[in-house]
Amino acid sequence: MSEMIVSVCMITYNHEPFIREAIEGVLMQQTSFPIELVIGEDCSTDRTREICLEYKEKYPDKIKFLLNEKNLGMMPNFIQTLNACTGKYIALCEGDDYWTDKLKLQKQVDFLEGNEEYVMAYHDAKVIDEAGEIISEAKLPCDFKQELHEIELKKGTWVPTLSICFRNVIKSFPKEMLKVVNGDTFLISLLGQFGKGKLIYDIQPGYYRVHKGGVWSEKGKLYKLSSSINTFRYLKKYFKKKGDLEVADYYDSFAKNLADRHIFETVKKEKISEILNVYKIYFQTHGFLNNHSSFIRLNKSIGKFILTTFSKAFKVFLILFYFFSDKMSF
């Protein structure tokens, strides 16, 4: 039996309208080597599992299907699916995205086979909506359209997840990775310990889909900020444990900066329900004994907001009290 060269890792949950395009984008690949599609289906409540089973029955030699008996959640499902990939290389494509270039994997593997100092190859993507209409012609910012050195990867530089093909060099994933939402950022940072990243220009862009069920694309700014802060905190812990203090300090500083921004956004939106979460995030990043200006601003702003809200509520109470007092006879 020939060695498996590429395993395509595809996690999916409630992607019924999109999963066929994702699978077909893998099956259409033209390669001179064997590939497998490993699907981690996380107990969808729609017809996603049924559609995946249909493809598994049709292509039993090409598709490996992981049927979770209960919903694991995104990161446990992601890591379980990665661990099931046996290929020399692993490519990523979630169940709501899809590829367009039939030679994508061939081009990426050809490059990696001839350049051992690189751990991953990637390309650009277009952004589309639920109906497949293009929102943006390029997802990769201009500043990121370049070769990425090891330190840039370790610092979690942004790369379209659906474009990545990397060497299967991570034999066990750290426990810190299970505690984050931004698994792609964590993965890219881990890969930076093994080599550089190469942008391949002559691969047609894949399609990254923004839709209501998206685990990231449709989340609000406060959720994204708090999730990113959490990811950077655990990356700091991981690299500190590894003895890479430069990268650990980078993530520590990044998490603190985002915590300050989180304070600003929370106060600006007057999200009273977020206050306890803001304090928790701040203390996790800055520590308890800190007179940082952003923390002082947070306390002043929240105090003012609470007084204003109480004043408004008290006025409403008085109006209602006089209204009902006038209507009632004693």
HUGIBEL-V929520 format. One record per residue. N is the residue number from 0. RES is the residue in one letter. SS is DSSP state (~ for helix, > for strand, _ for the rest). PHI is phi as a letter, one per 20 degrees, with the letter a starting at -180 (NA if undefined). NEAR is the number of other C-alpha atoms within 10 Angstrom. Layout:
BEGIN
N,RES,SS,PHI,NEAR
N,RES,SS,PHI,NEAR
END
This chain:
BEGIN
0,M,_,NA,3
1,S,_,f,6
2,E,_,f,11
3,M,_,f,15
4,I,_,e,18
5,V,>,c,26
6,S,>,d,26
7,V,>,e,27
8,C,>,e,27
9,M,>,c,27
10,I,>,e,25
11,T,>,b,25
12,Y,_,b,26
13,N,_,l,20
14,H,_,d,24
15,E,_,g,19
16,P,_,f,14
17,F,_,c,20
18,I,~,f,24
19,R,~,f,17
20,E,~,f,16
21,A,~,f,21
22,I,~,f,25
23,E,~,f,14
24,G,~,f,19
25,V,~,e,24
26,L,~,f,16
27,M,_,e,13
28,Q,_,f,17
29,Q,_,d,15
30,T,_,c,15
31,S,_,e,9
32,F,_,b,13
33,P,_,f,14
34,I,>,c,26
35,E,>,c,21
36,L,>,d,25
37,V,>,d,23
38,I,>,d,29
39,G,>,d,28
40,E,>,e,26
41,D,_,d,24
42,C,_,l,19
43,S,_,f,17
44,T,_,e,11
45,D,_,d,13
46,R,_,e,15
47,T,~,g,23
48,R,~,f,24
49,E,~,g,12
50,I,~,f,15
51,C,~,f,22
52,L,~,f,15
53,E,~,g,12
54,Y,~,f,17
55,K,~,f,17
56,E,~,f,10
57,K,~,f,11
58,Y,_,c,13
59,P,_,f,12
60,D,_,e,11
61,K,_,d,17
62,I,>,d,22
63,K,>,d,20
64,F,>,d,20
65,L,>,e,16
66,L,>,e,15
67,N,_,f,14
68,E,_,f,9
69,K,_,b,9
70,N,_,f,14
71,L,_,e,14
72,G,_,n,13
73,M,~,g,20
74,M,~,f,18
75,P,~,g,16
76,N,~,f,23
77,F,~,f,23
78,I,~,f,20
79,Q,~,f,18
80,T,~,f,21
81,L,~,g,26
82,N,~,f,15
83,A,_,e,16
84,C,_,e,22
85,T,_,d,18
86,G,_,f,18
87,K,_,f,16
88,Y,>,c,23
89,I,>,c,26
90,A,>,d,27
91,L,>,d,23
92,C,_,a,28
93,E,_,f,24
94,G,_,f,27
95,D,_,d,28
96,D,_,d,25
97,Y,>,a,26
98,W,_,e,24
99,T,_,c,19
100,D,_,e,19
101,K,_,f,17
102,L,_,d,15
103,K,~,g,25
104,L,~,f,27
105,Q,~,f,16
106,K,~,f,16
107,Q,~,f,24
108,V,~,f,23
109,D,~,g,10
110,F,~,f,16
111,L,~,f,20
112,E,~,f,11
113,G,~,e,9
114,N,_,b,12
115,E,_,f,13
116,E,_,f,13
117,Y,>,d,23
118,V,>,d,23
119,M,>,b,29
120,A,>,c,25
121,Y,>,b,23
122,H,_,b,25
123,D,_,e,27
124,A,>,b,27
125,K,>,e,18
126,V,>,d,20
127,I,>,c,18
128,D,_,e,15
129,E,_,g,14
130,A,_,e,11
131,G,_,n,13
132,E,_,f,10
133,I,>,f,15
134,I,>,e,14
135,S,>,b,13
136,E,_,f,13
137,A,_,b,16
138,K,_,e,18
139,L,_,e,16
140,P,_,f,10
141,C,~,g,8
142,D,~,f,6
143,F,~,d,13
144,K,_,e,15
145,Q,_,a,12
146,E,_,f,15
147,L,>,d,21
148,H,_,e,14
149,E,~,g,21
150,I,~,f,16
151,E,~,f,17
152,L,~,f,25
153,K,~,f,25
154,K,_,e,22
155,G,_,m,21
156,T,_,g,15
157,W,_,e,15
158,V,_,b,25
159,P,_,g,19
160,T,~,g,22
161,L,~,f,26
162,S,~,e,26
163,I,_,e,23
164,C,>,c,27
165,F,>,c,22
166,R,>,f,23
167,N,_,e,21
168,V,_,d,14
169,I,_,e,14
170,K,_,e,8
171,S,_,b,9
172,F,_,e,15
173,P,_,f,13
174,K,~,f,10
175,E,~,f,15
176,M,~,f,22
177,L,~,f,19
178,K,~,d,14
179,V,_,d,22
180,V,_,e,20
181,N,_,e,20
182,G,~,f,19
183,D,~,f,21
184,T,~,f,23
185,F,~,f,26
186,L,~,f,18
187,I,~,f,25
188,S,~,f,23
189,L,~,f,23
190,L,~,f,23
191,G,_,f,23
192,Q,_,f,15
193,F,_,d,19
194,G,_,q,18
195,K,>,e,22
196,G,>,d,27
197,K,>,c,21
198,L,>,e,20
199,I,_,d,19
200,Y,_,f,12
201,D,_,e,12
202,I,_,d,21
203,Q,_,f,17
204,P,_,g,22
205,G,>,f,24
206,Y,>,c,28
207,Y,>,e,29
208,R,>,d,25
209,V,_,d,20
210,H,_,b,15
211,K,_,f,12
212,G,_,e,14
213,G,_,f,14
214,V,_,f,12
215,W,_,c,15
216,S,_,g,13
217,E,_,d,12
218,K,_,f,12
219,G,_,f,9
220,K,~,f,12
221,L,~,f,18
222,Y,~,f,12
223,K,~,f,17
224,L,~,f,18
225,S,~,f,19
226,S,~,f,16
227,S,~,f,19
228,I,~,g,27
229,N,~,f,21
230,T,~,f,23
231,F,~,f,27
232,R,~,f,22
233,Y,~,f,22
234,L,~,f,28
235,K,~,g,25
236,K,~,f,18
237,Y,~,f,20
238,F,~,f,19
239,K,~,f,15
240,K,~,f,11
241,K,~,f,10
242,G,_,n,11
243,D,_,e,12
244,L,~,f,14
245,E,~,f,14
246,V,~,f,21
247,A,~,f,24
248,D,~,f,15
249,Y,~,f,14
250,Y,~,f,23
251,D,~,f,20
252,S,~,f,17
253,F,~,f,18
254,A,~,f,28
255,K,~,f,20
256,N,~,f,15
257,L,~,f,19
258,A,~,f,27
259,D,~,f,21
260,R,~,f,16
261,H,~,f,22
262,I,~,g,26
263,F,~,g,17
264,E,~,f,15
265,T,~,f,21
266,V,~,f,20
267,K,~,f,10
268,K,~,e,10
269,E,_,l,16
270,K,_,e,13
271,I,~,f,15
272,S,~,f,9
273,E,~,e,15
274,I,~,g,16
275,L,~,f,10
276,N,~,f,14
277,V,~,f,22
278,Y,~,f,16
279,K,~,g,13
280,I,~,f,22
281,Y,~,f,23
282,F,~,f,16
283,Q,~,f,16
284,T,~,e,21
285,H,~,d,19
286,G,_,n,10
287,F,_,e,11
288,L,_,e,7
289,N,_,b,11
290,N,_,d,9
291,H,_,g,11
292,S,~,g,10
293,S,~,f,16
294,F,~,f,18
295,I,~,f,12
296,R,~,f,15
297,L,~,g,20
298,N,~,f,15
299,K,~,f,12
300,S,~,f,18
301,I,~,f,19
302,G,~,f,12
303,K,~,f,12
304,F,~,f,16
305,I,~,f,14
306,L,~,f,12
307,T,~,f,12
308,T,~,f,14
309,F,~,f,12
310,S,~,f,12
311,K,~,f,11
312,A,~,f,11
313,F,~,f,12
314,K,~,f,12
315,V,~,f,11
316,F,~,f,12
317,L,~,f,11
318,I,~,f,11
319,L,~,f,12
320,F,~,f,11
321,Y,~,f,11
322,F,~,f,11
323,F,~,f,11
324,S,~,f,11
325,D,~,f,9
326,K,~,e,8
327,M,_,e,8
328,S,_,d,6
329,F,_,d,4
END
